[in-house]
């Protein structure tokens, strides 16, 4: 146990030793037609050369990272390479690890869309969730597989070769985030509104391999750090009451 704690502390030290980050460049996600510019998701492609943003403006924008960083003062460089319009607010994005131009998106209307970012055209859409889809993720080892998690308490596994979902995992609470294990295509984890992190083997989805608890609120984010390490987070909202004037 001591060795595991020491290993964890060394990884934590990589970030805690810094007190601030240097801004290399900035860009505006919003537009003149929409006053709100909340970004719900930002994801880099497999080369880390392109990144996609999506949010409440119902638009997905593709940017070239080097172009922006090389000349951050040049406002023209902040225009996206491509832009795709969605029917609802975008909640999550995920790039394909094999086909660089393929990007998957999920939205508040429950729709999942596969995009070709080179042509800015839809390749296919998946419409089986009854409520908002919070999260979507491409498998790193099997580029034909993707997963989605929704407010309808379902995790769905999809194949880009099939029109309908190939597998369902039913839960008792809203699914807030979902991720494939990047080291094996058979394992998946998802965070839920029941404050727990659920871990499944897709070869047997009758029951989870294990459930991790300890969060006080819904688990809103998860990320695999290695084949046997996973990071999770939740959002804690504090409401302060204003004192009445005497």
C-alpha positions as CSV (number, residue, x, y, z in Angstrom):
1,X,0.0,0.0,0.0
2,X,2.9,2.4,0.8
3,X,4.4,1.8,-2.7
4,X,1.0,2.7,-4.3
5,X,0.7,5.9,-2.2
6,X,4.2,6.9,-3.1
7,X,3.6,6.4,-6.8
8,X,0.3,8.4,-6.5
9,X,2.1,11.2,-4.7
10,X,4.8,11.5,-7.4
11,X,2.1,11.8,-10.1
12,X,0.2,14.4,-8.0
13,X,3.4,16.4,-7.5
14,X,3.8,16.9,-11.3
15,X,0.8,19.2,-11.2
16,X,0.8,20.6,-7.7
17,X,4.3,22.0,-8.0
18,X,2.9,24.6,-10.4
19,X,1.0,27.6,-9.2
20,X,-0.3,28.8,-12.6
21,X,-0.4,28.1,-16.3
22,X,0.8,30.3,-19.1
23,X,-1.7,31.2,-21.7
24,X,-0.3,30.5,-25.2
25,X,-3.4,31.8,-27.1
26,X,-7.1,32.3,-26.8
27,X,-10.0,32.1,-29.2
28,X,-13.7,32.9,-29.0
29,X,-16.2,30.0,-29.3
30,X,-19.3,32.2,-29.4
31,X,-20.9,34.1,-32.3
32,X,-22.9,37.2,-32.8
33,X,-26.2,35.4,-33.1
34,X,-25.8,33.6,-29.8
35,X,-25.1,35.5,-26.6
36,X,-24.1,32.3,-24.6
37,X,-20.7,30.7,-25.4
38,X,-20.4,27.9,-22.9
39,X,-18.0,25.2,-24.2
40,X,-19.2,21.7,-23.1
41,X,-16.5,19.7,-24.7
42,X,-13.0,20.2,-26.2
43,X,-11.1,17.2,-27.7
44,X,-7.8,16.8,-29.6
45,X,-7.5,14.4,-32.5
46,X,-5.0,11.5,-32.5
47,X,-2.2,13.7,-33.8
48,X,-2.9,16.5,-31.3
49,X,-2.7,18.8,-34.3
50,X,-6.5,19.5,-34.5
51,X,-9.0,20.1,-31.8
52,X,-12.8,20.3,-31.8
53,X,-15.1,22.4,-29.6
54,X,-18.8,22.0,-29.0
55,X,-21.3,23.6,-26.7
56,X,-24.5,25.5,-26.3
57,X,-24.3,27.4,-29.6
58,X,-25.2,24.0,-31.3
59,X,-22.0,24.2,-33.4
60,X,-18.9,22.1,-33.6
61,X,-15.8,23.9,-34.6
62,X,-12.5,22.4,-35.8
63,X,-9.3,24.3,-35.2
64,X,-5.6,23.9,-36.1
65,X,-3.6,24.1,-32.9
66,X,-0.2,25.1,-34.5
67,X,-1.8,27.9,-36.6
68,X,-3.3,29.5,-33.5
69,X,-0.2,29.1,-31.3
70,X,2.3,30.2,-34.0
71,X,0.6,33.6,-34.3
72,X,-1.9,34.1,-31.5
73,X,-2.3,37.8,-32.2
74,X,-3.6,37.2,-35.7
75,X,-7.4,37.2,-35.4
76,X,-8.0,35.6,-38.8
77,X,-6.3,32.4,-37.5
78,X,-9.1,32.0,-35.0
79,X,-11.6,31.1,-37.6
80,X,-12.3,27.4,-37.6
81,X,-11.1,25.1,-40.4
82,X,-14.6,23.5,-40.4
83,X,-17.9,24.1,-38.7
84,X,-20.8,21.8,-38.3
85,X,-24.3,22.8,-37.1
86,X,-26.3,20.5,-34.7
87,X,-30.0,20.5,-33.9
88,X,-29.4,20.7,-30.2
89,X,-26.8,21.8,-27.7
90,X,-23.6,19.7,-27.9
91,X,-22.7,17.8,-24.7
92,X,-19.6,15.7,-25.7
93,X,-17.2,15.0,-28.5
94,X,-14.8,12.1,-29.2
95,X,-12.3,11.6,-32.1
96,X,-11.7,8.2,-33.8
97,X,-8.3,6.8,-33.0
98,X,-7.9,5.3,-36.4
99,X,-9.7,7.5,-38.9
100,X,-8.5,11.0,-38.2
101,X,-11.4,12.8,-39.9
102,X,-14.1,10.9,-37.9
103,X,-15.6,12.7,-34.9
104,X,-18.6,11.6,-32.8
105,X,-20.9,14.0,-31.0
106,X,-23.7,13.8,-28.5
107,X,-26.4,16.4,-27.7
108,X,-29.1,17.5,-25.4
109,X,-31.8,16.1,-27.7
110,X,-30.5,12.5,-27.2
111,X,-28.9,12.3,-30.7
112,X,-25.5,10.9,-31.5
113,X,-23.9,11.9,-34.7
114,X,-20.8,10.6,-36.6
115,X,-19.1,13.4,-38.6
116,X,-16.6,13.6,-41.4
117,X,-14.6,16.7,-40.3
118,X,-12.9,17.1,-43.7
119,X,-16.2,17.6,-45.5
120,X,-18.2,18.8,-42.5
121,X,-20.9,16.3,-43.4
122,X,-22.9,13.8,-41.3
123,X,-21.9,10.1,-41.9
124,X,-24.6,8.6,-39.7
125,X,-26.9,9.3,-36.8
126,X,-28.0,7.2,-33.8
127,X,-31.3,8.0,-32.2
128,X,-32.2,5.4,-29.5
129,X,-31.8,7.4,-26.2
130,X,-35.0,8.8,-24.8
131,X,-33.3,11.7,-23.0
132,X,-30.2,13.9,-23.1
133,X,-27.0,12.1,-23.9
134,X,-24.2,13.5,-21.6
135,X,-21.2,11.5,-22.8
136,X,-19.9,9.6,-25.8
137,X,-16.6,7.8,-26.3
138,X,-14.8,6.0,-29.1
139,X,-12.9,2.9,-28.2
140,X,-9.1,3.4,-28.7
141,X,-8.5,-0.2,-29.6
142,X,-11.5,-0.9,-31.8
143,X,-12.3,2.2,-33.9
144,X,-15.7,0.7,-34.9
145,X,-17.0,0.7,-31.3
146,X,-18.4,3.7,-29.4
147,X,-20.3,4.1,-26.1
148,X,-22.9,6.6,-25.0
149,X,-24.4,7.5,-21.6
150,X,-27.7,9.3,-21.1
151,X,-30.2,10.7,-18.6
152,X,-32.4,7.7,-19.5
153,X,-30.1,5.6,-17.3
154,X,-28.7,3.6,-20.2
155,X,-25.2,3.0,-21.5
156,X,-25.3,2.0,-25.1
157,X,-22.6,0.3,-27.1
158,X,-22.6,1.1,-30.9
159,X,-20.8,-0.2,-33.9
160,X,-20.2,2.1,-36.9
161,X,-21.0,-0.9,-39.0
162,X,-24.5,-1.2,-37.6
163,X,-27.6,1.1,-37.7
164,X,-28.7,0.1,-34.1
165,X,-27.0,-0.3,-30.8
166,X,-25.3,-3.7,-30.3
167,X,-25.4,-3.7,-26.5
168,X,-27.2,-2.0,-23.6
169,X,-26.3,-1.6,-19.9
170,X,-29.2,-0.6,-17.7
171,X,-28.6,1.3,-14.5
172,X,-30.7,2.8,-11.8
173,X,-29.6,6.5,-12.2
174,X,-28.6,9.0,-14.9
175,X,-25.3,8.3,-16.6
176,X,-23.1,11.4,-16.6
177,X,-19.9,10.1,-18.2
178,X,-18.6,7.0,-20.0
179,X,-15.1,5.8,-21.1
180,X,-13.6,2.8,-22.7
181,X,-10.5,1.4,-21.0
182,X,-7.8,2.5,-23.6
183,X,-5.8,-0.7,-22.9
184,X,-8.6,-3.2,-23.6
185,X,-11.7,-3.0,-25.8
186,X,-13.6,-5.2,-23.4
187,X,-13.8,-2.9,-20.4
188,X,-15.8,0.2,-19.9
189,X,-16.4,2.5,-16.9
190,X,-19.1,5.1,-16.4
191,X,-20.0,7.7,-13.7
192,X,-23.5,8.0,-12.5
193,X,-25.9,10.2,-10.6
194,X,-25.9,7.6,-7.8
195,X,-22.5,9.0,-6.8
196,X,-20.7,5.8,-7.9
197,X,-18.3,4.7,-10.6
198,X,-19.3,1.5,-12.4
199,X,-16.8,-0.8,-14.1
200,X,-18.0,-3.5,-16.6
201,X,-16.6,-6.2,-18.8
202,X,-18.5,-6.1,-22.1
203,X,-18.3,-9.9,-22.4
204,X,-20.6,-10.1,-19.4
205,X,-22.8,-7.1,-18.7
206,X,-25.2,-8.9,-16.3
207,X,-23.3,-7.4,-13.4
208,X,-20.4,-5.0,-13.0
209,X,-16.8,-6.1,-12.2
210,X,-16.9,-3.7,-9.4
211,X,-18.5,-0.4,-8.2
212,X,-16.4,2.4,-6.7
213,X,-18.1,4.7,-4.2
214,X,-17.0,7.7,-2.1
215,X,-18.2,10.7,-4.1
216,X,-20.8,13.0,-2.4
217,X,-22.4,14.0,-5.7
218,X,-23.0,12.6,-9.2
219,X,-19.7,11.5,-10.9
220,X,-19.4,13.9,-13.8
221,X,-15.9,13.0,-15.2
222,X,-13.7,9.9,-15.5
223,X,-10.4,9.2,-17.2
224,X,-8.1,6.2,-17.3
225,X,-4.6,7.0,-16.2
226,X,-3.3,3.5,-17.0
227,X,-4.8,0.0,-17.4
228,X,-5.5,-0.2,-13.6
229,X,-5.8,3.4,-12.6
230,X,-8.8,5.6,-13.1
231,X,-9.5,9.2,-12.2
232,X,-13.0,10.4,-11.3
233,X,-14.5,13.8,-10.3
234,X,-17.8,15.3,-9.2
235,X,-19.2,18.8,-9.2
236,X,-19.9,20.4,-5.8
237,X,-22.2,23.4,-5.9
238,X,-22.3,25.7,-2.9
239,X,-25.2,28.1,-2.4
240,X,-24.6,31.0,0.0
241,X,-27.5,32.8,1.6
242,X,-27.3,36.5,1.6
243,X,-27.7,38.2,4.9
244,X,-30.7,40.5,5.3
245,X,-29.9,44.1,5.9
246,X,-30.9,45.4,9.3
